[in-house]
């Protein structure tokens, strides 16, 4: 709300903090002559003023600097310690103009000298004080928003990296990330792809439970740890156990866990080795046929620390086929205006009706249609990360069908 809107509403409010009855009467006359319609309340001490602020915040505080329980700038400091949400104009004596200037330097919006204030000046001072305070608050909120956006951008770069591809290209990759509707904050969805010089492709997708900077930071730590382990040639069950150790060290609460699917893809054999830790299944797409693939797996990381085991399951990915990996935000959104969720079965049916042929168009259409289904309830509530992997043309000696 603008300061003019505040001042033009029926009863703008000012809290006068003044122990002297004569000076208080002077302010009441200034209000009557220079700011008619202003609602004036009074406190006789800082302690009483703080009690009244607890009940209701006025538009402005008119503060005397000589009070029974606070003298000089101490009164302003105690007021600011309690709240920085209201404008403050200080009252000084004829011989205290330097104190008034010091009060402005300490955070007051203006000062008025008792006995030298005309009614018109008084009303204008109140309005301008509220305006300056609002401008300062807006600038502060803008700075906070800019810092938050920068932090989110840094976290997002850590969660959603550029795939590390080395040697001859053997894989086509499509990756997408969509933030949930309820957040300016990131969640903990993450993914990564690393291709070794021998053509072996390692891929990861995961989701840390919860939302916000703590979960996003854990996701970054897990992704970076995974890439380091891959480059160190540590794979299989040992890899997931080490990732779980990272999670346990980084998490802020015992209930935080992470779901993960890790792949090792061998293009020469068309084999994919899959480990699944509490994560949803995948979609396999070959030509116009889409099937749900959910290999045996173990519990999410952090669910039963130090006790879990995750089997490695092998599957064949035919020429021209692709695997679609995703986090659960893609199918946990509502399907229409009711309480029904899309669910895994609904996602499979949706994928089977997508008409796009090329991987990028297929992925985008799937996400857009899931968002459209949830539009009546405000869109997808959770973050969505998607990773589509398909053998590259010629990497298997034949063109994909």
Legacy VTK file of the C-alpha trace (Angstrom):
# vtk DataFile Version 3.0
C-alpha trace
ASCII
DATASET POLYDATA
POINTS 401 float
0.000 0.000 0.000
1.422 3.430 -0.938
1.983 6.154 1.667
-0.663 8.320 -0.011
-3.112 5.427 0.222
-2.285 4.998 3.889
-2.712 8.685 4.584
-5.921 8.936 2.585
-7.634 6.045 4.260
-10.145 6.830 6.991
-7.894 6.818 10.071
-4.115 6.929 9.586
-2.523 6.383 12.995
0.307 7.954 14.979
1.559 6.847 18.373
2.802 9.788 20.435
5.380 8.796 23.068
5.471 11.838 25.396
5.362 12.124 29.191
4.802 15.894 29.334
1.087 16.780 29.282
1.691 20.300 27.927
3.756 19.016 25.016
1.177 16.304 24.351
-1.558 18.966 24.213
0.555 20.916 21.697
0.765 17.856 19.452
-2.991 17.313 19.711
-3.537 20.888 18.487
-1.132 20.326 15.582
-3.067 17.229 14.607
-6.380 19.085 14.743
-5.053 21.951 12.588
-2.595 20.223 10.252
-3.633 16.557 10.004
-7.373 16.247 10.568
-8.598 12.648 10.550
-5.344 11.334 11.965
-5.899 8.907 14.836
-3.566 9.854 17.669
-2.815 7.586 20.614
-0.407 8.286 23.434
2.110 6.472 25.595
3.955 8.117 28.519
7.077 5.919 28.445
8.996 3.550 26.206
7.737 0.586 28.213
4.116 1.642 27.686
4.822 2.344 23.997
6.189 -1.173 23.479
3.059 -2.667 25.042
0.891 -0.634 22.678
3.034 -1.630 19.689
2.505 -5.268 20.622
-1.230 -4.727 20.270
-1.142 -2.645 17.067
1.526 -1.123 14.832
0.729 2.496 13.868
1.757 4.158 10.640
4.198 6.416 12.509
5.674 6.902 15.988
6.203 10.468 17.228
8.930 10.001 19.830
10.093 12.383 22.554
13.751 11.810 23.452
13.398 12.705 27.131
11.286 10.049 28.802
11.165 8.659 32.348
12.663 5.314 31.280
14.854 6.352 28.328
16.904 9.429 27.518
18.221 10.655 24.188
18.992 8.115 21.481
18.410 5.253 23.925
14.663 5.722 23.377
15.080 5.368 19.600
17.351 2.346 19.987
14.847 0.523 22.200
12.074 1.263 19.738
14.127 -0.049 16.806
15.134 -3.137 18.780
11.443 -3.954 19.136
10.368 -3.236 15.541
11.749 -1.691 12.378
8.401 -1.763 10.590
7.114 1.745 11.452
8.267 5.253 10.601
9.715 7.293 13.476
9.762 11.087 13.868
11.574 12.367 16.972
10.652 15.446 19.023
13.479 17.627 20.300
13.771 20.841 22.326
15.019 24.149 20.989
18.563 23.371 22.141
18.612 19.781 20.843
18.741 20.082 17.059
22.053 18.194 16.951
20.345 15.356 18.802
17.585 15.367 16.183
20.148 15.111 13.391
21.857 12.272 15.246
18.503 10.516 15.568
17.970 10.720 11.787
21.455 9.296 11.280
20.501 6.481 13.688
17.424 5.502 11.678
14.629 7.999 12.394
12.842 9.326 9.328
12.730 12.972 10.530
12.809 15.237 13.580
10.650 18.166 14.714
11.661 20.939 17.109
9.051 21.650 19.767
7.654 25.173 19.507
8.808 25.636 15.915
6.327 23.408 14.100
3.504 24.861 12.048
0.397 22.711 11.481
1.019 22.386 7.737
4.657 21.369 8.324
3.528 18.830 10.913
1.106 17.077 8.554
3.646 17.044 5.744
6.358 15.669 8.058
4.119 12.769 9.069
3.295 11.903 5.462
6.892 12.123 4.266
8.147 10.046 7.184
5.781 7.204 6.253
6.801 7.530 2.600
10.522 7.403 3.383
10.069 4.401 5.645
8.136 2.549 2.965
10.794 3.352 0.378
13.524 2.061 2.709
11.594 -1.145 3.395
10.973 -1.710 -0.310
14.676 -1.233 -1.056
15.628 -3.660 1.710
13.141 -6.266 0.455
14.521 -5.838 -3.063
18.076 -6.441 -1.819
16.946 -9.547 0.072
15.150 -10.800 -3.028
18.235 -10.231 -5.173
20.462 -12.083 -2.704
17.967 -14.969 -2.512
17.805 -15.147 -6.314
21.616 -15.250 -6.502
21.763 -17.991 -3.875
19.094 -19.992 -5.688
20.964 -19.594 -8.967
24.160 -20.909 -7.370
22.301 -23.855 -5.822
20.538 -24.577 -9.103
23.856 -24.694 -10.956
25.025 -27.233 -8.390
21.860 -29.341 -8.639
21.507 -29.201 -12.423
24.966 -29.447 -13.980
26.201 -29.689 -17.534
26.779 -33.383 -18.326
30.443 -34.395 -18.382
30.905 -36.133 -21.749
34.290 -37.475 -22.837
35.383 -39.474 -25.862
33.076 -40.332 -28.748
29.477 -39.321 -28.205
27.363 -42.393 -27.456
24.313 -40.951 -25.707
21.676 -38.309 -26.398
20.582 -36.450 -23.257
17.532 -34.310 -22.572
17.254 -32.762 -19.116
14.553 -30.539 -17.658
13.821 -28.937 -14.298
10.592 -27.215 -13.233
10.175 -25.566 -9.815
6.984 -26.335 -7.903
4.271 -23.675 -7.693
4.577 -23.043 -3.938
8.209 -22.021 -3.839
10.575 -19.325 -4.686
12.846 -21.768 -2.874
14.486 -24.713 -4.542
13.795 -28.268 -3.579
16.346 -31.059 -3.440
15.836 -32.628 -6.898
19.121 -33.293 -8.721
20.640 -35.190 -11.635
23.968 -35.729 -13.376
25.530 -37.599 -16.310
29.193 -38.586 -16.734
30.603 -40.393 -19.779
33.937 -42.156 -19.454
36.581 -42.165 -22.156
35.676 -45.820 -22.894
32.093 -44.782 -23.717
30.513 -46.047 -20.497
27.796 -43.644 -19.375
26.933 -43.088 -15.705
23.670 -41.299 -14.886
21.990 -40.259 -11.650
18.676 -38.758 -10.629
17.592 -38.110 -7.053
15.332 -36.220 -4.707
16.014 -35.051 -1.149
12.887 -35.014 1.014
11.594 -31.530 1.830
12.085 -28.112 0.262
14.303 -25.121 0.823
17.978 -24.170 0.929
19.004 -26.932 3.377
17.544 -29.657 1.166
18.962 -28.028 -1.962
22.420 -27.880 -0.355
22.204 -31.591 0.512
21.219 -32.330 -3.086
24.275 -30.419 -4.328
26.519 -32.332 -1.888
25.121 -35.700 -3.030
25.478 -34.876 -6.716
29.049 -33.666 -6.329
29.927 -36.691 -4.205
28.405 -38.992 -6.850
30.417 -37.376 -9.665
33.601 -37.668 -7.605
32.906 -41.348 -6.908
32.244 -42.036 -10.595
35.486 -40.335 -11.631
37.230 -42.407 -8.942
35.684 -45.553 -10.495
33.654 -46.355 -7.382
30.338 -47.865 -8.430
27.724 -50.357 -7.265
26.535 -50.832 -3.721
29.667 -49.219 -2.281
28.822 -46.031 -4.173
25.353 -45.791 -2.612
26.709 -46.559 0.849
29.184 -43.694 0.547
26.433 -41.387 -0.716
24.377 -42.351 2.324
27.303 -41.398 4.565
27.390 -37.977 2.889
23.662 -37.582 3.466
23.960 -38.510 7.146
26.789 -35.990 7.603
24.974 -33.164 5.807
21.357 -33.537 6.908
19.949 -31.302 9.638
17.260 -33.704 10.857
17.013 -37.466 11.295
13.915 -37.636 9.094
15.679 -36.309 6.002
16.228 -38.968 3.343
17.019 -39.080 -0.373
15.708 -41.285 -3.162
18.144 -42.142 -5.939
18.333 -44.077 -9.203
21.834 -44.714 -10.543
22.576 -46.130 -14.014
25.636 -47.545 -15.753
25.081 -47.771 -19.510
27.276 -49.944 -21.768
26.628 -48.937 -25.406
28.663 -51.787 -26.914
26.418 -54.348 -25.204
23.213 -52.282 -25.042
23.169 -53.064 -21.304
21.998 -50.800 -18.489
22.848 -51.631 -14.884
20.364 -50.030 -12.519
20.425 -49.435 -8.770
17.298 -47.987 -7.209
17.179 -46.551 -3.677
13.537 -45.758 -2.928
13.149 -43.824 -6.189
10.204 -44.196 -8.620
10.468 -46.420 -11.673
11.383 -45.325 -15.197
9.673 -45.184 -18.569
11.194 -47.048 -21.525
10.190 -45.660 -24.901
10.836 -47.538 -28.136
9.199 -46.123 -31.222
5.607 -45.388 -30.242
5.574 -47.916 -27.364
6.050 -46.756 -23.778
6.398 -49.162 -20.854
6.845 -48.701 -17.109
10.103 -50.208 -15.815
10.596 -50.658 -12.091
13.544 -52.872 -11.220
14.097 -54.375 -7.757
15.642 -51.909 -5.352
16.321 -51.016 -1.751
15.248 -48.287 0.681
15.945 -44.585 0.279
19.299 -43.289 1.500
19.086 -42.425 5.187
15.989 -44.544 5.802
17.808 -47.355 7.638
21.347 -45.993 7.929
24.071 -48.590 7.555
21.634 -51.503 7.147
20.380 -51.204 3.574
21.407 -53.136 0.503
20.699 -52.215 -3.092
20.772 -54.925 -5.756
22.145 -54.225 -9.215
19.663 -55.098 -11.948
20.560 -55.445 -15.627
18.232 -54.619 -18.481
18.659 -54.330 -22.217
18.004 -50.990 -23.898
17.271 -51.750 -27.576
18.541 -49.659 -30.447
16.466 -46.504 -30.767
14.952 -46.895 -27.298
15.195 -44.280 -24.584
14.875 -44.239 -20.797
12.957 -41.466 -19.059
13.972 -40.885 -15.437
12.082 -38.399 -13.266
11.386 -37.280 -9.724
7.991 -37.888 -8.145
6.823 -34.293 -8.626
5.921 -35.285 -12.198
3.139 -37.653 -11.121
2.171 -36.436 -7.659
0.291 -33.408 -8.996
-3.493 -33.336 -9.082
-5.376 -34.642 -12.099
-8.201 -32.132 -12.476
-9.979 -30.049 -9.853
-10.581 -32.881 -7.362
-8.260 -34.620 -4.917
-7.219 -37.370 -7.341
-3.512 -37.487 -8.148
-2.075 -38.380 -11.540
-0.075 -41.258 -10.039
2.291 -43.682 -11.732
-0.460 -45.385 -13.752
-1.781 -42.005 -14.895
1.714 -40.896 -15.921
2.166 -44.059 -18.003
-1.150 -43.497 -19.770
-0.253 -39.863 -20.357
3.125 -40.857 -21.862
1.432 -43.341 -24.180
-0.726 -40.584 -25.651
2.095 -38.074 -26.246
2.409 -37.587 -29.980
5.836 -35.919 -30.142
8.551 -38.097 -31.671
11.875 -36.389 -30.916
13.116 -36.741 -27.307
13.110 -33.013 -26.463
9.587 -32.514 -27.778
8.425 -35.726 -26.051
9.791 -34.609 -22.664
8.409 -31.079 -22.977
4.957 -32.304 -23.984
4.841 -34.725 -21.048
5.708 -32.025 -18.526
3.323 -29.499 -20.081
0.450 -31.979 -20.056
1.102 -32.919 -16.422
1.112 -29.199 -15.555
-2.135 -28.685 -17.499
-3.856 -31.519 -15.635
-2.873 -29.897 -12.334
-3.764 -26.362 -13.440
-7.134 -26.354 -11.655
-5.289 -26.848 -8.349
-2.597 -24.263 -9.055
-0.133 -26.394 -11.012
2.465 -28.945 -9.942
3.151 -28.497 -6.241
6.547 -30.190 -6.165
9.756 -29.678 -8.117
10.184 -31.844 -11.222
13.498 -33.097 -12.579
13.502 -35.181 -15.773
16.363 -36.966 -17.523
15.891 -38.692 -20.921
18.713 -40.928 -22.179
18.863 -42.533 -25.652
21.655 -44.207 -27.561
23.147 -41.729 -30.022
22.776 -42.391 -33.785
25.637 -44.565 -34.956
26.990 -45.356 -31.486
25.804 -48.976 -31.857
26.848 -49.336 -35.475
23.283 -48.842 -36.766
20.851 -46.010 -37.013
18.066 -46.081 -34.382
14.687 -47.190 -35.607
LINES 1 402
401 0 1 2 3 4 5 6 7 8 9 10 11 12 13 14 15 16 17 18 19 20 21 22 23 24 25 26 27 28 29 30 31 32 33 34 35 36 37 38 39 40 41 42 43 44 45 46 47 48 49 50 51 52 53 54 55 56 57 58 59 60 61 62 63 64 65 66 67 68 69 70 71 72 73 74 75 76 77 78 79 80 81 82 83 84 85 86 87 88 89 90 91 92 93 94 95 96 97 98 99 100 101 102 103 104 105 106 107 108 109 110 111 112 113 114 115 116 117 118 119 120 121 122 123 124 125 126 127 128 129 130 131 132 133 134 135 136 137 138 139 140 141 142 143 144 145 146 147 148 149 150 151 152 153 154 155 156 157 158 159 160 161 162 163 164 165 166 167 168 169 170 171 172 173 174 175 176 177 178 179 180 181 182 183 184 185 186 187 188 189 190 191 192 193 194 195 196 197 198 199 200 201 202 203 204 205 206 207 208 209 210 211 212 213 214 215 216 217 218 219 220 221 222 223 224 225 226 227 228 229 230 231 232 233 234 235 236 237 238 239 240 241 242 243 244 245 246 247 248 249 250 251 252 253 254 255 256 257 258 259 260 261 262 263 264 265 266 267 268 269 270 271 272 273 274 275 276 277 278 279 280 281 282 283 284 285 286 287 288 289 290 291 292 293 294 295 296 297 298 299 300 301 302 303 304 305 306 307 308 309 310 311 312 313 314 315 316 317 318 319 320 321 322 323 324 325 326 327 328 329 330 331 332 333 334 335 336 337 338 339 340 341 342 343 344 345 346 347 348 349 350 351 352 353 354 355 356 357 358 359 360 361 362 363 364 365 366 367 368 369 370 371 372 373 374 375 376 377 378 379 380 381 382 383 384 385 386 387 388 389 390 391 392 393 394 395 396 397 398 399 400
